[in-house]
Amino acid sequence: MKHVFFIAGESSGDMHGANLIRALRSADPDIQCAGLGGVRMADAGMELVYDLAGDAIMGFVEVLKKALPIRRLFLDTLERLRRDPPDCLVLIDYPGFNIRFAKAVYELGIPVVYYISPQVWAWKRKRLHTLAQVVRKMLVIFPFEEELYRDQGVDCVYVGHPLADQVAQYTLPAVSTQERMTIGLLPGSREQEIRRIVPVMAEVGAGILEEYPEAQFLVPCINETRAQQARTLFGDLPVDLRVGGMYDVLSQSRCCLVASGTATIETALFGVPMGIMYRVNPISYYLARMLVHIRYIGMVNILAERQIAPEFIQHTATVDHILPFMLDIIKEGEVRNRMLADLREIRVRLGGRGASRRAAEQILQLLG
């Protein structure tokens, strides 16, 4: 009986990990799965050792504040694997923790599979050399990543983007007979994101209401705690908060204002025009500007290798900058039509369905 240990530290990693576990267990019902992840991975059949995804943090300053608990979890998990080595360790994104853990586990002789590559093309490119030394197999979700790793001698396979499967599985809700303009506001899943981003989204929403009094605003939230936080910060803006309702929001929205991250890919797969915004702790932003060397932060723009969705970051993430653009993509016209065409191109680049199945096949080959 094969034993696989997983580590995923964010909401998106929990989702992709859950789909991967289902694909593995479908091919081999006897496979044992345990690890650090989230409730979705647990629901898929993994023994949840610690809810790391539910305790996700972001930013340099925020990570420093939790350095000691993270270090303790790191050491405890390493000791667990030293006592009871799995047949394979599967790391899902979350590079700050997972790359260090891969180095430590390599010394134990445990094969390491990395699913959803760290964004080494964005910053800390020297991590490529580390990954080449300690990772047995790299499974990437963007086509340009495969050549990058193979040039370093890494056994790398492009499996496609797992969100294509998620979207394909989605069933549209019953369409309301009430004709109202629906705008999606996607502020992210972390407490810090919501605290910094929602007040600006509320201002943008108020500006949209002045032009379109009939507009309604849908807001997906990862859980009720984040929904309560967002509800308070949105103030008087009439918002409909949907716990776990990301795809319901995207399927009904004419356009969206999206916090940078995985949500930009999901929005693209639904073909919804969007603006991208982000705000972090000022110190974290300053450090990121020194360390990150890419032209864009939105994954749709990185994948297109050009800006198809405007990015409003830090000091430009204000109602004065964002509102005029949002009004442009609400109405019919050149700006909206051009973005719709660009999003169709992105969906083609992301590949078809089957990423989780292909990733599971690669892991099972490694397990023999």
C-alpha positions in Angstrom: 0.0 0.0 0.0 1.5 3.3 -1.1 1.6 6.3 1.2 1.8 9.9 -0.1 2.2 13.0 2.1 1.0 16.4 0.8 1.7 20.0 1.8 -0.5 22.8 0.5 -0.6 26.1 2.3 -3.3 28.2 0.6 -7.0 28.0 -0.5 -6.1 27.5 -4.1 -3.6 24.8 -3.2 -6.2 23.1 -1.0 -8.6 23.0 -4.0 -6.0 21.7 -6.5 -4.7 19.2 -3.9 -8.3 17.9 -3.3 -8.7 17.3 -7.1 -5.3 15.6 -7.3 -6.1 13.3 -4.4 -9.4 12.3 -6.0 -7.6 11.5 -9.2 -5.0 9.4 -7.3 -7.6 7.5 -5.3 -9.7 6.9 -8.5 -6.7 5.2 -10.1 -5.6 3.4 -6.8 -8.3 3.3 -4.1 -5.8 1.8 -1.6 -3.4 4.7 -1.7 -3.0 6.4 1.7 -2.9 10.2 1.8 -2.0 12.4 4.7 -0.6 15.9 5.1 -0.8 19.6 5.7 -3.6 21.2 3.6 -7.2 22.2 4.1 -10.7 21.0 4.6 -11.2 20.2 0.9 -8.2 17.9 0.8 -9.6 16.2 3.9 -13.0 15.8 2.2 -11.2 14.2 -0.7 -9.8 11.5 1.6 -6.6 12.9 3.1 -5.8 12.6 6.8 -5.5 16.3 7.7 -2.5 16.7 10.0 -2.8 20.5 10.2 -5.1 23.0 8.5 -2.3 25.0 6.9 -4.5 26.3 4.1 -7.0 27.7 6.5 -4.2 29.6 8.3 -2.8 31.2 5.2 -0.8 34.4 5.5 0.8 36.7 3.0 3.4 39.5 2.9 6.9 39.7 4.3 5.8 41.5 7.5 2.9 39.2 8.2 5.0 36.1 7.7 7.6 37.5 10.2 4.9 37.8 12.9 4.1 34.0 12.6 7.7 32.8 12.1 7.9 30.8 15.3 4.7 28.8 14.9 5.6 28.1 11.3 9.0 27.0 12.3 7.6 24.6 14.9 5.1 23.2 12.4 8.0 22.7 9.9 10.2 20.8 12.4 7.3 18.7 13.7 6.3 17.7 10.2 9.9 16.9 9.3 10.2 14.7 12.4 7.0 12.9 11.5 8.3 12.0 8.0 11.7 11.0 9.5 9.8 8.5 11.8 7.4 7.3 9.1 8.7 8.1 5.6 6.1 8.2 2.9 6.7 6.7 -0.5 6.4 10.2 -2.0 6.1 13.8 -0.9 3.8 16.0 -3.0 4.3 19.8 -2.6 1.7 22.2 -3.9 2.8 25.7 -4.6 3.5 27.6 -1.3 7.2 28.1 -2.0 8.3 29.9 1.2 7.6 26.8 3.2 7.7 24.1 0.6 11.1 24.7 -1.0 12.8 24.7 2.4 10.9 21.5 3.3 12.0 19.9 0.0 15.6 20.5 0.8 15.2 19.0 4.3 13.3 15.9 3.0 15.8 15.3 0.2 18.4 14.5 2.9 16.0 11.8 4.1 15.9 10.2 0.6 12.1 10.7 0.1 11.2 11.4 -3.5 9.7 14.9 -3.9 7.1 15.8 -6.5 6.4 19.5 -6.9 2.9 20.3 -8.3 2.2 23.9 -9.4 5.6 25.4 -9.7 6.9 28.3 -7.6 7.1 31.4 -9.7 10.8 31.2 -10.1 10.5 33.3 -13.3 9.2 36.2 -11.2 11.7 36.4 -8.4 14.5 34.5 -6.7 15.5 32.7 -9.9 18.3 31.0 -8.2 15.7 28.7 -6.6 15.7 26.9 -10.0 19.1 25.4 -9.0 17.8 24.3 -5.6 14.7 22.7 -7.2 16.8 21.0 -9.8 18.8 19.3 -7.0 16.0 18.2 -4.7 12.9 17.7 -6.8 12.4 14.3 -8.5 9.6 15.5 -10.7 8.1 19.0 -11.4 4.5 19.2 -12.7 3.8 22.6 -14.1 0.5 24.3 -15.1 1.8 26.9 -17.6 3.3 25.9 -20.9 6.2 28.3 -20.7 7.4 26.7 -17.4 8.3 23.3 -18.9 11.3 24.5 -21.0 12.5 26.7 -18.1 12.9 23.6 -15.8 14.1 21.2 -18.5 16.9 23.6 -19.3 18.1 23.1 -15.7 17.9 19.3 -16.1 14.7 18.9 -14.1 12.3 16.1 -15.0 9.4 18.5 -15.8 6.0 17.8 -17.3 3.3 20.4 -18.4 0.0 18.9 -17.2 -2.3 21.8 -18.0 -4.1 24.2 -15.6 -6.3 22.4 -13.1 -8.8 25.3 -13.0 -10.0 24.2 -16.5 -11.3 21.1 -14.8 -13.0 23.0 -12.1 -14.8 25.3 -14.5 -15.8 22.5 -16.7 -17.4 20.7 -13.8 -19.4 23.8 -12.8 -23.2 23.8 -13.4 -24.8 27.1 -14.1 -27.4 28.2 -11.5 -31.0 28.9 -12.5 -31.1 32.3 -14.3 -33.0 34.9 -12.5 -35.9 36.5 -14.4 -35.0 39.8 -12.8 -32.9 41.9 -15.2 -30.2 43.7 -13.2 -26.6 44.6 -14.0 -24.4 42.3 -11.9 -20.8 43.3 -11.0 -18.4 40.9 -9.3 -16.1 42.2 -6.5 -13.4 39.6 -5.7 -11.3 40.8 -2.7 -9.3 37.6 -2.1 -9.4 35.0 0.7 -7.0 36.3 3.3 -7.8 38.6 6.2 -5.1 41.0 5.2 -6.2 41.2 1.6 -9.8 41.9 2.5 -8.9 44.5 5.1 -6.8 46.5 2.5 -8.8 45.9 -0.6 -12.5 46.0 0.3 -12.6 49.7 1.3 -11.4 50.6 -2.2 -13.9 48.2 -3.8 -16.7 49.8 -1.8 -15.8 53.2 -3.2 -15.6 51.9 -6.7 -19.0 50.2 -6.2 -20.5 53.5 -5.0 -19.2 55.2 -8.1 -20.8 52.5 -10.4 -24.1 53.0 -8.6 -24.1 56.6 -9.5 -24.0 55.7 -13.2 -26.0 52.5 -12.9 -28.5 52.7 -10.0 -29.8 49.2 -10.9 -26.4 47.5 -10.4 -26.0 44.7 -7.9 -22.7 43.5 -6.5 -21.8 39.9 -5.8 -18.9 39.0 -3.5 -17.5 35.5 -3.1 -16.1 34.6 0.3 -14.1 31.6 1.3 -15.9 31.1 4.6 -18.3 32.9 7.0 -15.6 34.5 9.0 -14.2 36.3 5.9 -17.8 37.1 4.8 -18.5 38.9 8.2 -15.3 40.8 7.8 -16.1 41.9 4.3 -19.7 42.8 5.2 -18.5 45.2 7.8 -15.9 46.8 5.4 -18.4 47.2 2.5 -20.5 49.4 4.7 -23.6 50.8 3.0 -22.8 49.3 -0.4 -25.5 46.8 -1.2 -23.6 43.5 -1.7 -24.7 39.9 -1.9 -21.9 37.8 -0.2 -21.7 34.2 -1.4 -19.8 31.9 0.9 -18.0 29.4 -1.4 -19.8 30.9 -4.4 -16.9 32.0 -6.6 -18.3 30.4 -9.8 -21.8 31.5 -9.1 -20.5 35.1 -9.0 -18.4 34.7 -12.1 -21.2 33.0 -14.1 -23.5 36.0 -13.4 -21.2 38.9 -13.6 -20.9 41.4 -16.5 -17.4 42.4 -15.3 -15.3 42.0 -12.2 -12.8 43.8 -10.0 -10.4 41.1 -8.9 -7.6 40.9 -6.3 -4.5 39.6 -8.1 -4.0 35.9 -7.8 -5.7 32.6 -8.9 -9.0 34.4 -9.2 -7.7 36.2 -12.3 -7.3 32.9 -14.1 -10.8 31.7 -13.0 -12.3 35.0 -14.2 -10.5 34.6 -17.6 -11.9 31.0 -17.9 -15.4 32.3 -17.5 -14.7 35.0 -20.1 -15.5 37.9 -17.8 -13.8 41.3 -18.4 -11.8 42.4 -15.4 -9.7 44.9 -13.7 -6.9 43.7 -11.3 -6.1 45.5 -8.1 -3.8 44.7 -5.1 -2.7 46.4 -1.9 -0.3 45.0 0.7 1.6 46.3 3.8 3.8 49.2 2.5 6.9 47.6 3.8 6.0 44.3 2.0 5.3 46.3 -1.2 8.7 48.0 -1.0 10.5 44.7 -0.5 8.6 43.1 -3.3 9.5 45.9 -5.7 13.2 45.2 -4.9 12.9 41.4 -5.2 10.3 40.8 -7.9 11.4 41.3 -11.5 8.4 40.9 -13.7 6.4 43.4 -15.8 3.0 42.2 -14.6 1.6 40.6 -11.5 -1.7 39.4 -12.9 -1.5 35.8 -14.2 -3.6 36.6 -17.2 -1.2 39.3 -18.3 1.9 37.1 -17.5 0.4 34.3 -19.6 -0.5 36.6 -22.5 2.9 38.3 -22.2 1.2 41.7 -22.5 -1.4 43.6 -20.5 -4.9 42.5 -21.3 -6.3 43.5 -17.9 -5.2 46.7 -16.3 -3.3 46.4 -13.0 -4.0 48.9 -10.2 -1.3 48.2 -7.6 -0.7 49.9 -4.3 -0.7 53.7 -4.9 -2.7 53.3 -8.1 -5.3 51.1 -6.4 -7.7 54.0 -5.8 -11.2 54.8 -6.9 -10.0 57.7 -9.2 -7.9 55.2 -11.2 -10.1 52.2 -11.1 -13.6 53.6 -11.6 -13.2 55.0 -15.1 -11.9 51.7 -16.4 -14.7 49.7 -14.7 -17.3 52.0 -16.4 -15.5 51.3 -19.7 -15.9 47.5 -19.4 -19.4 47.7 -18.2 -20.7 49.4 -21.4 -20.6 47.9 -24.9 -17.7 49.3 -26.8 -14.1 48.8 -28.0 -12.5 48.4 -24.6 -14.9 45.6 -23.5 -14.9 43.9 -26.9 -11.1 43.8 -27.1 -10.8 42.3 -23.6 -13.4 39.6 -24.5 -11.3 38.6 -27.5 -8.1 38.6 -25.4 -9.7 36.3 -22.8 -10.7 33.8 -25.5 -7.0 33.6 -26.4 -6.1 33.0 -22.7 -8.5 30.1 -22.4 -6.9 28.4 -25.4 -3.4 28.9 -23.9 -4.5 27.3 -20.6 -5.2 24.0 -22.3 -8.1 21.6 -22.0 -9.4 19.4 -19.2 -7.5 16.7 -17.4 -4.7 18.4 -15.5 -5.4 16.6 -12.2 -5.6 13.2 -13.9 -2.4 13.8 -15.8 -0.6 14.9 -12.6 -1.9 11.8 -10.8 -0.6 9.6 -13.6 2.9 11.1 -13.2 2.9 10.5 -9.5 1.7 6.9 -9.9 4.5 6.3 -12.4 7.0 7.6 -9.8 5.5 5.3 -7.2 5.8 2.3 -9.6 
